[in-house]
Amino acid sequence: MNSVFIILASGKSKRFKSKTPKQFNIYKNKPIYAHSIDKALKSKLFNKIILVTNAPNRIKIKNKNLIIIRGGKERSDSSLNAIKYVKKYKPKNILIHDAARPDFSIKLLNELVKNLKKNIAVIPAMPASDSLKYKVKNKIFNLNRDNSYLTQTPQAFRYKNLYELAVKQKNKITDEATLFIDTDQKVKFVKGEKNNQKITFKEDIKINKTYLGIGFDIHRLIQDKTLYLGGIKIPFHSGLQGHSDGDVILHSIIDAILGALRLKDIGTYFPSNKNKFKNIRSPKMLKPVIDRLNKANFYFNNIDINLICEKPKISIYRNKIIKSLSKLVNIDESLINLKGKTVEKLGLIGKEKAIACEVIVSISKYD
């Protein structure tokens, strides 16, 4: 089937308020426009993909099926340019999409193309969830929310039908469905996608504010000292040597949190040459770090722990340690994972003369 996908990316983005046009801002690790190109290519539904932009030098994607053309002053001008341009390819179907909607799915593309077999215009739409008002001059009217729909793109059309209407248009239009609705032509509405929201303002882009931190600690085992792991006392013949109680799990968690917060390391805040920290219990070291994380408006996604030792067998104490950590860090137990690892009798750990721990912490910032 000869189908063309048109991506409109020529807007000036006045409401976005950025020196860089909206479509070239980075979203989920790539420019906003690139998401539409990638999905169109991945779908394998289209013979040609037309990107309409007034900044072709900014486009870094290269593909034999991608063609870049210049846009017009208004959205409707850019759309018309593309509709006329692709006539030489004699497409049967044409889909037109606003680059400012990067989160549509390939499933939606398939649904639109499938419905074009029996329809001349197929439009994704969502029922209105808010109360709607309509202004005519100085009067405000209520609209029936149950009879109101929010249309989305991509919008799919039989090319011949769209071309005939587009070349006759004289008014500015905000989508191609308008051409069919205004001329009383049948339009097939399919269910749109909740995630397929248009990026209009800068705050519409949710910047990924998730950070990872890695913590590691190792201490020698010495006799006649209490062993603490994860804030609880573990029955064992030896404890961990250190300026504090030597709790390698809590020390690694502290370092991982500080790493995720980009705040150096545990030694910066609890130096081993300060007597005031001599024999300090590790939960007292953890608390101000958790307070700092909360004050910075972060929350935990998860904590993953590797405890590396030959003995004691961590499986015996796993649930107790996780329960202790849950209280100390103030997160649900389901967000904490604790694994026991051995080193196959190698080195100090293998000879049961040391215990080590490594931790990865994931945190995110509240909106």
Secondary structure, DSSP 8 states (H G I E B T S, - for coil): --EEEEEE-----GGG--SS-GGGSEETTEEHHHHHHHHHHHHT--SEEEEE-S-GGG-----TTEEEE---SSHHHHHHHHHHHGGGG--SEEEEEETT-TT--HHHHHHHHHHTTT-SEEEEEEE--S-EEEEETTEEEEE-GGG-EEE-S-EEEEHHHHHHHHTT--S--SSTHHHHHHTT---EEEE--TT-----SGGGS----EEEEEEEEEEEEEETS-EEETTEEE--SEEE-SSS---HHHHHHHHHHHHHTT---HHHHS-TT-GGGTT--HHHHHHHHHHHHHHTTEEEEEEEEEEE-SSS-HHHHHHHHHHHHHHHHTS-GGGEEEEEE--TT-HHHHTTSEEEEEEEEEEEE--
